[in-house]
Amino acid sequence: MSRWGYRASTKPTELQENARKIATDAFLEGKMIEGKTILDNARTKLAKPQAKKIAHILAKQGRFDDATAVLLMSNWSAESAKEELSPTPIAQVGNILYTSGGYEQTNVSFYEVVAVSGATATIRKLSKRTVADHQYDIEVVPVPGSFVGAPMKKRIQKAARGFGGNYKLKVGDHSAWLWDGKPQRETAAGYGH
């Protein structure tokens, strides 16, 4: 049971659906108290996907407090709301990403974020240079601005917690992660390349 005395899993009535629509308009117009009152009077709340969509619109307008309030009204935890609204560090123009993987060898590729639109990042592959040679493997770093190939549009995805950051992009079969500035090791030429 929710604090309003109804089951959260119950399908909303037509009245409740209308209240959600009116409340949504109120939130987008900056009438937060009015929107909350409408939902309270109809004994409903926004569904989590609805709240998420509205919160992201409000956040893009710079209304982070209102965006957080909308999520909290929809039973998001404070931690989840903060994580949802925090900017994705991987998706900033100029960030450098890398992939690492291969079959019986390790290949490293670097990419630069050249544009971001919503949950889509446009990336371009970068050339790389060797900074250390260890016979069987080498250490490589990207050459920023030295693009190889055409731009690619990739969806920004949430990653599993504790695994290389909170967000990633998929490039082919590999996940691209935010590069930390340290050289990356790959298999040296002649040992699997």
C-alpha positions, 0 to 999 in steps of 0.5 A: 500500500502507498501512503495514499492508501491504494496499491501501487501496482493497480492500473490507474483509472481514467481520472488518475491518467487525466490527473497525471497529464495535467500534473505533467503540464503543471510541472513543465510550466514550473507549477510544482506545488500545483502538480503535486496537489493534483496527483495527491487529490487523484490519489496517484503518482507518475509512473517511473518512466513518466517521471524520468522523462519529465525530470530529464526535460526539466534538467535540460532547462536547468531546473535540477531541483524541480527534476529531483522533486518529480523523481522523488514524488514517484518513489525514486530514492534520493540516491537513484534520483541524483544518479539519474540526473547527474551528467554522464561523464563519458558524454562530453565533447572532447572526452576520449574513450577506449576499447580493449579486446580481441581474440588471442591478442589485445587490441586497443582503439581510442575514440573522441566524443565530437558531439552529444545529443540526448543519449547519443554521442557522435565519436570518431576513431583516433590514431594512436602512438606507442609510448613503450615497447615491452617485446610482447606488448606495447603501451599506446596513447591516443593522438587527439584530433588525429581522426581515422575514418568517419564519425559514428553515432552510438547510444550511451548505455548505463553500465553495471555498477562498479565496472569501469564507470557508470556509463559506456558506449558499444563500439562493435563487440566492445564497450568503450570506456572513459580513458583515464589518461594512462597508456593502454597495453596491447599485444605487440606486432608479430605476437597475434596482430 
